[in-house]
């Protein structure tokens, strides 16, 4: 990362945990002495409606407070959003953008649906992992685990420590254990080209 800001744009539907993931990731890097900013794009979203979240991470203070138009990383929690031009999953991206998509489809099929050439595209069955480990189809934490397989913002152990610290205040040990397992599995099961 060495001095440059990492900008991540999350595409999801309301209720899939993109807001939580964007903010959780930003808070998690604070323990490393880095700066983080996470926020959703607010609007009239309801459960199931398309929404976006944003995360910025930097070694220097973050002075920018606008939406992320040219993300370095795009994380798509709901693969049906790739079918909608209105969702703008590939808007403002370049050949340097890294995509991480929650899908069971092949990389080739995912690249075709995204309409991107040359960009790094990775897939993971985050919903399947969440169902098996957490018991609910909320793919946000598995997607963070997958992200760490392609970007070293945090180690998987640092992420797990942050999970225990942040979730321990609100959830049972069973929920925490499920999320820890989900993060680890997604990190190992990410499919790359």
N, C-alpha and C positions, 0 to 999 in steps of 0.2 A: 504494500500500500504506500509506503514511503512518502509521506507528505501530501499526497493528493486525496481529494475528497471522493468518497464512494457514494454514488447516488442510486438508490433502488426505488423502483416503482412497482407497486403491488396491484394486481388486477384480480378482483374477486367479486363475489356476490355477498350482499349483506347477510351476516350470520356465519360466515366461514372463518372469521377471525383475522382478517387482513389488518384491521385497525389495531388489534391487540398485538399482532406479530410485528407491525411496523414500529410500534412504540416499545415493545419488549426488546427488540433487537437494539434500538437506540439506547435504551437504559442499560443493556447488558455490557456495552463497550465502555461505559463509564468506569467500571472496575479496573480497566486497563489504562486509565488516565487519558482516554480518548474522549472526543466530543461526539455526542449523538443527538439527532433530532428525528422524531417520528410523529407523523400526524396523518389523519385521513382527509380525504376531500369530502367536505360536508355538502349535503344536498338533501333532497327529499327521499333518501334511500330507505327502503324497507327490507325486511328479510327477503332475500332472493333477488333484489335489484342490483344491477352492476354498480360497483363502487371502486375507488382507487385509494391506496394508501401510499405514503412516501417515507423513506428513511434516508437520512444523510449521516455519514460517519466520517470523521476527520481527526487528524492529530492536532489540528489548529482550531481555534474557536470558529463556529459556523455563524456567519453573518447573513446568509441568504435565508429568507423565510417564505419562499414562493413554492408553487408546485414544481415538480421535476419534469421538465419537458424533454430533456435529452439524457435518459437514464443510462448508466453503465451496466445495470442489471435490471431485468424485468422478471418478476415472479408472478406466474399465473396460477391462481388457486382453483379456478374453474375453467376447464378446457372448452366449454361451450362459448366462452367469451371470444375465442379465436374466430368464431363464425360470424361475429358481429363487427362490422366496420365501425359502428358507433362506439364500441368499447375501446378502440384505439390501442390495442395491445402492442402494435408495432410502430405507433406514432413516435416520431423523434428519435428512432433508433438508427444504428449504423452497423457496419460489419464488425465493429468492436464490441457491440452490445452482447451480453451474455443473457440467454433466456433459460429459465428453469420453469418447467411446465408440469403441473399435476395431471398426468394422463397415463393410460395404459397403452396408448398408440405408439407406433414406432417413431423414431427420430425423423425419418424421411417424411412420414405422413404429417408430423407436427410442423416440420419446416415448411412443407407445402401449405398447410393451413395458416401459418403465420405470415407467409409471403415474404420471408426474409432469405437472402442469399449471403453466404459467407459468415454469418453470425454464428456463434457457438450456441447450440441448442441442446439442453439436457432435459431428461424426463424422469419422473418418479411417480409411483402410484401412492401418493400421499394420503388420499382418501382411504384406500384399502389398508394402508398401514395404520391410520388413525382408528379405523373400525376395529382392527385386530388388537391394538394395544390400549386404546383409550375407551373403546366401545361406542364412540360417536363419530360421525363423518365430518370432523372439523380438521382440515388439513394444514392449519397454520404452523404449528410447531414442527411437524415433519418437514415442511418446506424450509424452515430455518436450518434444520439438520442437513437438508440437501444443499442449501446455499453454502454451508461450511465445507462441503466436499469440493467446491470450485473456487472458494475465496477464503483466505485465512484471516478474516476479521477477528475471529475468535477461534480457539481450539474447541473441539467437541467437549472437552472436560470443563473449560471455562463456561461454555453454554449450559452444560448440565448444572454447574454450581449456581449460575444465575437463575436457572429454572427452579431449583430447590429454594433459593432465597426468595424469589418473587412469588412463586405459587404456594409456598409453605404458609403464607399469611392467610390465604383464602380457601385452599382446597385440602382434601383428605390425602393421606399418604398414597392411597390407591390411585388417585388422579395424578399425583406427582410421578409415581412409578410408571404409569402408563405413558405420560408425556416423555419421560426420560428414555423409555424403550422406543417410542416413536421417533424421537430425534436421532437416536443411534442407528436405528434401522434405515431411515431415509438417507442418512449420511453414507451408509454402506451400499444401499440399493439404487443410488442415482445412476441413471443410464446416460452415457456420453457417446458422442459419435466415434 
